[in-house]
Amino acid sequence: MGADTSDRVAVLGAGAVGCYFGGMLARAGHKVTLIGRPVHVEAFRKSGLHFEGLKFDEQVPVEASTEASAVRGARLVLFCVKSTDTEQAAAQIAPHLAADAIVLNLQNGVDNTERIQAKVSQPVIPAVVYAATEMKGPGHLKHHGRGDLVIGSLNGNVSAEVLQNLKARFEKASIPVQVSDNVSSELWAKLVANCAYNALSAITQLPYGRMIDGIGVRDVMRDVVEEALAVAKASGVQMPPDVLARTYKIAQAMPTQHSSTAQDLARGKPSEIDHLNGYVVRRGEALGIATPANRALHALVKLLEAKLPRPPASRPS
Amino acid sequence: MGADTSDRVAVLGAGAVGCYFGGMLARAGHKVTLIGRPVHVEAFRKSGLHFEGLKFDEQVPVEASTEASAVRGARLVLFCVKSTDTEQAAAQIAPHLAADAIVLNLQNGVDNTERIQAKVSQPVIPAVVYAATEMKGPGHLKHHGRGDLVIGSLNGNVSAEVLQNLKARFEKASIPVQVSDNVSSELWAKLVANCAYNALSAITQLPYGRMIDGIGVRDVMRDVVEEALAVAKASGVQMPPDVLARTYKIAQAMPTQHSSTAQDLARGKPSEIDHLNGYVVRRGEALGIATPANRALHALVKLLEAKLPRPPASRPS
């Protein structure tokens, strides 16, 4: 893989994150195939990706498919399905991946890269995504802010050169990329922030600004963060000292944001909560670390999920 | 106070609990005045208390008033306002209480009796209420099950004779009463059960049966109970060993029940959560005991309360 911008890129899971990064690459001249649900794919085929950016509003021409086999021929695959669908989607693309393909995993959660890697032989690179994006309707992406990545090698499965090439390629498409020596720590930092915000916003259906000003909410967030940090530490992950302060600041930066989990619940869709607070609870149990605050939030989101009528399942979402 | 069933009884706070016990005493021949909100008082005056019991459905003649001063002349006052209104209601009745009146406190929470006693000089006796009751509409009480009390002296402020007389009087009105030597323990046992059920049911708007079967919910309830028991122990309260098992059984006994907190939230009314999980959190902070599960539940109910439009306040409710 070089700096050839005509390389084919496939995006598996054309939700808000996949459409943002796929759309930015397409705008920079890459041939991008968005793989997603029929409702979006029909819209993409009819009039491209409706990309409502901060400074532009365009129809971006893309290829589109509902089939995982459409990864065929892509040298870069952006893996953007929900954490609930990781194994299934990885198994679906495995027979179709080009021998020299690279899979860039843009999912939330800290163990998805290993879960994909267990199903595919091509290298899988974790990316920590910082982007506020939303699907406003069929084929319609709205960008609310940021749009940058932190990438790194997990267990040295790719060289520094590959990472630097990826970085260069994305930055030509106006996607800032930081290459990290300790990407596990970055993944955990994102997980911790997600644990602190996603469930609380989902259960109350409140945006971050109103949520964090609630009585006792900062204390709850501190409990959640401290439990998750204890689990990270016991998992051998070295975390920076200022995670809690950084976590609190997210609400200042994004006061009107509802979490992805809040959006899922509002739409009657299964959330990723088993891979956020639920992951901390499971790892905590395995490691003998108490996680009562994460457990309460996880159980509540599961109860609310179970209460919702579910739309018919479709893959990949 | 003897066994004279013609003694006047005033019920301060004609909600479901007040109407149940006031209604049972009225049916047994006591002169009962229900003090409550105008919507109920109008109905009581027009056609009595509509008492939909398990085995009868009657209009029970009662006196009714919206004024706290209507406690005047009553030798027994059932104190049934919300814990949020304790001080205000106690101060309102204080100048009107008969010198030989007894106040029986039927509120949830473990510190309401002391809070009333600080405002009135007549003896206040705590009662732990076990009753599933509901106001179905203006002046309309529905009884779903149980209806018994545990009473006892707090710091020896009433004699055993007074307690036995009260018991005899209530039992003549088909209200089972247990006199306890350790009423603090009984109050805490009820508090612990309320902490385990009320918030979870309120946040999810689910009945106990569906709620307790949720993923991880029993673990959350165990965390909540263990935190509350630690706070009780540090407060010098001797608790029985089987609180958790008894707590789990409540869902079997009342699978269709929604908590009072759930009913409050559904009706846009302020709940008693500050006196349930919120009390455990505050006492825990004062005693240096961590209460992360109770804190998460308390903060979530407060967020949901703050989100609701409030009806105009009225006292007593």
Interface residues (C-beta under 8 A of the other chain):
Chain A: L200 I203 T204 Q205 L206 M211 G214 I215 G216 V217 D219 V220 D223 V224 E227 V281 P292 A293 R295 A296 L297 H298 A299 L300 K302 L303 L304 A306 K307
Chain B: L200 I203 T204 Q205 L206 M211 G214 I215 G216 V217 D219 V220 D223 V224 E227 V281 P292 A293 R295 A296 L297 H298 A299 L300 K302 L303 L304 A306 K307
